[in-house]
Amino acid sequence: MKTTLTKTKLDVAFALILSSFFGFGFVQTGLAQTDALPAPHFHHLHLNSTHPEAAIDFYTKQFPSTSKTAFDGAPALKSGNVLILFHKVRTPPALAPQTAIWHFGWHVTDVRANLARYQKDNVKKDNVKLLPLYTSDEGGSVWVSSDTWPGTGGVLGLTKAQIADAKTKGVQPSGGAGFAYLQGPDGAIIEYQGNMPAERFNHVHMYWKDPFCAQIWYAQHLNARAMTPTGKPARTEAACHAERAMDRTWPALEREGMYRAPSAGVAFAVEGSSGGDDVTFNNYIQQSDVPLVSTRGHLADHVGLSVENLDAWIAKLRGEGVTFLSKKPYKVGSQRAFMIEGPSKEAIELMEFRRPHL
């Protein structure tokens, strides 16, 4: 029987042959990986929830640009062209031990208007719990990051020594836009950040065991766009490990402060959105030496990406030795999908759509 291969399948097959002989992945081969397999688009964040309908009602009230929709016959939340999907569970989803997914969040047009609205109307009526940002381990706190000393050197916080120096020099809070947090259904930590041009779901903030190595993993295996600070060279795979910073920083959700270095991130475009509407996987190094656990079964169960050619992606990722969480593709409604594991045990679902799919 004669077999006909498409150009994409030939590209993938050739790359896999090279990989098996020479032991390297797509990026190292110099093949035009982006041409062979376009980068996935961010599709959804999947949450476990005891009451999905109530959760959706909460989000639509706190973020008016969102709306209730349905996906695969189940209630879902729509934020622009991004979905938040829900799986109904009988008992509250796990919040500990820590997984790679820390929190998620929205850009808002006026962070202080949101805060005022939450304080005036929503805290009691909608059971909104605002989360304070501690300004030191002595216990002072603010609701918005810009109401305390500004960070320096591209880091969104100051160490104890830097805080003492800022006090000595009379440095004042910048005020205005900043980031803030509230607690959502099922114990979700939700960031709202402004002042931005439009309200939209914009990020999933992760803890990675090795941020620079993880960034390279996403770029190599999922064609993600690495976010590298201006003026700083990109890390190589041979030199991607970096030790956790010695000093904690503030403001922080935890009174004892948090480690903000090293950090790295990647971005995925959103299908059908205008330029700049990416969803980013922001990141800090994991906060303790306790190993991160799988996201499956926790509040944030997995993230979902959309691809056009699922079979080609399966061949590529299997050839690169990526860990598969599903033995074979499965159906999600009318779509085929499969699940892999990221570098810090985050579950990632790749779902096949023939564009346009919105």
C-alpha positions in Angstrom: 0.0 0.0 0.0 1.4 3.4 -1.0 1.7 5.9 1.9 1.7 9.6 1.3 3.3 11.9 3.9 2.5 15.6 4.2 5.4 18.1 4.4 4.7 18.5 8.2 4.9 14.8 8.8 8.1 14.6 6.8 9.6 17.4 8.8 8.7 15.8 12.0 9.9 12.3 10.9 13.2 13.7 9.7 13.8 15.6 12.9 13.1 12.5 15.0 15.6 10.5 12.9 18.2 13.2 13.5 17.3 13.2 17.2 17.7 9.5 17.6 21.1 9.4 15.9 22.7 12.5 17.4 20.8 12.9 20.7 19.6 16.4 20.3 16.2 18.1 20.1 14.6 20.4 17.6 16.2 23.6 18.7 19.7 22.2 18.6 19.2 20.7 15.1 18.6 24.1 13.6 15.5 22.9 11.8 12.8 25.4 11.2 10.6 24.1 14.0 8.3 27.1 14.0 7.6 26.5 10.3 7.0 22.8 10.8 4.8 23.1 13.9 3.4 26.5 14.7 3.5 27.4 18.4 0.5 26.3 20.4 -2.0 29.0 21.6 -3.1 29.3 25.2 -6.6 27.9 25.5 -7.6 27.3 29.1 -6.8 27.0 32.7 -8.6 24.0 34.3 -9.7 24.3 37.9 -11.2 21.7 40.3 -14.2 23.1 42.2 -16.8 22.0 44.6 -19.3 24.4 43.1 -18.4 25.4 39.5 -21.6 27.5 39.0 -21.0 29.5 42.1 -17.4 30.0 41.1 -18.3 31.3 37.7 -20.8 33.7 39.3 -18.0 35.0 41.5 -15.6 35.6 38.6 -18.2 37.4 36.5 -19.0 39.7 39.3 -15.4 40.6 40.2 -14.2 40.8 36.6 -17.1 42.3 34.5 -15.4 41.5 31.2 -15.8 37.8 31.8 -19.0 35.8 31.0 -20.4 32.4 31.6 -20.2 30.0 28.7 -20.0 26.2 28.2 -17.4 23.8 27.0 -17.7 20.1 26.4 -21.2 20.3 28.0 -19.9 21.8 31.2 -20.2 25.4 32.6 -17.1 27.5 31.9 -15.8 31.0 32.2 -14.9 33.1 29.2 -12.4 35.9 29.5 -11.8 37.4 26.0 -10.6 34.4 24.0 -9.4 32.5 27.0 -11.4 29.9 28.9 -11.4 28.8 32.5 -12.8 25.3 32.7 -14.1 23.6 35.8 -14.3 20.0 37.0 -16.8 19.4 39.8 -15.3 17.6 42.7 -17.0 16.3 45.9 -14.4 17.6 48.4 -12.4 20.8 48.4 -9.5 20.5 45.9 -6.0 20.3 47.4 -4.1 23.5 48.1 -1.0 21.7 49.5 1.7 20.5 49.1 2.8 23.3 46.7 2.5 22.6 43.0 4.1 24.5 40.1 1.0 26.7 39.8 0.9 29.4 42.4 -1.9 31.8 41.3 -3.5 33.3 38.2 -4.7 36.7 37.3 -6.2 39.5 35.3 -5.1 42.8 34.0 -7.6 45.5 35.1 -8.0 49.1 33.9 -7.7 50.6 37.3 -6.4 48.6 40.2 -7.5 51.1 42.8 -11.0 51.3 41.4 -11.2 47.5 41.7 -10.0 47.7 45.2 -12.5 50.4 46.2 -15.3 48.4 44.6 -14.3 45.2 46.4 -14.1 47.1 49.7 -17.4 49.0 49.3 -19.7 46.4 47.7 -18.3 43.0 47.4 -16.4 42.0 50.5 -19.5 41.2 52.5 -22.1 40.7 49.8 -20.0 38.4 47.6 -17.7 37.0 50.3 -14.6 38.5 48.7 -11.5 38.2 50.8 -8.8 40.7 50.1 -5.3 39.4 50.7 -2.8 41.8 52.3 0.7 42.3 51.0 3.1 42.3 53.9 5.8 45.0 53.8 8.2 43.3 56.2 8.4 40.4 58.5 7.3 42.7 61.3 3.8 42.6 60.0 3.0 45.9 58.2 0.8 45.5 55.1 -0.8 47.3 52.2 -3.5 46.3 49.7 -1.7 47.5 46.5 2.1 46.9 45.9 2.7 50.5 44.9 1.7 51.7 48.4 5.1 50.4 49.8 8.7 51.0 48.7 9.2 50.3 45.0 11.4 47.4 43.9 14.7 48.0 42.2 16.8 46.4 39.5 13.7 44.8 37.8 12.7 42.9 41.0 9.2 43.6 42.3 10.4 43.8 45.9 13.1 44.8 48.3 15.3 42.8 50.7 15.5 43.8 54.4 18.8 45.6 53.7 17.2 47.5 50.7 14.2 48.4 52.8 16.4 49.8 55.5 18.3 51.8 52.9 15.1 53.1 51.4 13.9 54.3 54.8 17.3 56.0 55.4 17.0 57.8 52.0 13.4 58.8 52.5 12.2 56.8 49.5 8.4 57.1 49.2 5.9 54.7 47.7 5.1 55.5 44.0 1.4 55.1 44.4 -0.8 54.6 41.3 -0.8 51.3 39.5 0.4 48.1 41.1 -0.6 44.6 41.8 -3.0 43.3 44.4 -4.6 40.0 45.4 -7.9 38.5 46.5 -9.0 35.0 47.4 -11.5 33.3 45.2 -13.6 30.2 45.3 -12.0 27.0 46.5 -9.1 29.0 48.0 -7.8 30.4 44.7 -5.3 33.2 44.8 -6.2 35.8 42.2 -4.0 38.7 41.2 -5.4 41.9 39.7 -3.0 44.3 38.2 -3.4 47.7 36.7 -3.6 50.2 35.1 -3.9 48.4 31.8 -5.7 49.2 28.5 -8.4 46.5 29.0 -9.5 43.9 31.5 -8.3 40.4 30.4 -7.0 37.2 31.8 -3.3 37.6 31.3 -1.1 35.1 33.3 -0.6 32.0 35.3 2.1 32.5 37.9 4.2 29.5 38.6 6.9 28.2 40.8 9.6 26.3 38.9 12.4 24.2 40.4 14.9 25.7 38.0 13.4 28.7 36.2 16.0 29.2 33.4 16.0 25.5 32.6 12.2 25.4 32.6 12.1 28.4 30.3 14.4 26.6 27.9 12.2 23.4 28.2 9.1 25.4 27.1 10.9 27.1 24.2 12.4 23.8 23.0 9.4 21.5 23.4 6.4 23.8 23.0 7.9 26.6 20.9 6.9 29.1 23.6 8.4 32.6 23.4 10.9 33.1 26.2 10.7 36.4 28.1 14.2 37.6 28.6 14.9 40.9 30.4 16.2 43.6 28.2 20.0 43.7 28.3 20.4 40.3 29.8 21.6 37.4 27.7 19.5 34.3 27.3 20.7 31.3 29.3 21.9 28.2 27.5 20.9 24.7 28.4 24.4 23.9 29.6 24.3 26.8 32.1 20.6 27.2 33.0 20.8 26.2 36.7 20.9 29.1 39.1 20.8 29.0 42.9 18.0 30.6 44.8 18.7 34.1 46.0 19.8 34.3 49.6 17.4 37.0 50.7 13.6 37.2 50.8 11.8 40.3 49.6 8.7 42.3 50.3 5.9 43.1 49.6 4.8 39.5 49.8 1.7 37.5 50.5 3.6 35.7 53.2 4.8 37.6 56.3 8.2 36.0 56.0 8.7 37.4 52.5 9.4 35.6 49.3 12.3 34.7 47.0 12.0 36.5 43.7 15.3 35.4 42.1 16.0 33.7 39.9 12.9 34.2 37.8 12.0 33.5 34.2 8.9 33.2 32.0 7.4 32.3 28.7 4.4 33.5 26.7 1.8 31.9 24.5 -0.4 33.9 22.0 -4.1 33.7 22.4 -6.1 32.4 19.4 -8.0 35.2 17.7 -6.7 37.9 20.0 -5.0 41.1 18.8 -1.3 41.5 19.2 0.0 41.8 22.8 -2.9 39.7 24.3 -0.6 36.8 25.2 -1.0 34.7 28.3 2.3 34.5 30.2 3.6 31.9 32.5 5.4 34.2 35.0 7.7 32.5 37.4 9.7 32.5 40.5 12.0 29.8 41.8 10.2 27.4 44.2 10.1 28.9 47.7 11.3 25.9 49.7 13.4 22.7 49.3 10.2 20.6 49.6 9.7 19.0 46.1 6.9 20.4 44.1 4.0 17.9 43.5 1.9 17.2 40.5 -0.8 19.7 39.7 -3.4 16.9 39.0 -6.1 16.9 41.6 -5.2 20.2 43.0 -7.1 23.5 42.7 -5.3 24.4 39.4 -5.3 21.0 37.8 -3.7 21.9 34.5 -3.2 24.4 31.7 -4.5 23.8 28.2 -2.9 24.7 24.8 -4.5 24.4 21.4 -2.6 22.9 18.4 -3.5 22.2 14.8 -1.9 18.8 14.2 -2.1 16.6 17.3 -0.4 13.6 15.7 2.6 15.7 14.7 2.9 17.1 18.2 2.7 13.6 19.7 5.5 12.4 17.4 7.7 15.4 18.2 7.3 15.3 22.0 7.7 11.5 22.2 10.9 11.8 20.2 12.2 14.4 22.6 11.6 12.3 25.6 8.9 14.5 27.2 6.9 12.8 30.0 3.4 11.8 28.8 0.5 11.7 31.4 -1.8 10.0 28.9 -0.9 6.8 27.0 -2.9 7.8 23.9 -5.1 10.7 22.8 -8.5 11.0 24.4 -11.6 13.0 23.5 -12.7 16.3 25.1 -16.0 16.9 23.5 -15.4 16.8 19.8 -11.7 17.5 20.1 -8.8 15.1 20.6 -6.3 15.8 23.3 -3.4 14.4 25.3 -1.5 15.5 28.4 2.1 15.9 29.2 4.1 16.9 32.2 6.2 20.1 32.4 9.5 20.5 34.1 8.1 21.1 37.6 5.3 18.5 37.4 2.7 20.9 35.9 0.2 19.1 33.8 -0.2 20.5 30.3 -3.0 19.5 28.0 -2.6 19.8 24.2 -6.0 19.9 22.4 -6.4 19.7 18.7 -8.4 22.4 16.8 -8.5 23.1 13.1 -8.4 26.9 12.9 -10.3 29.0 13.2 -11.9 27.4 16.3 -13.3 30.4 18.2 
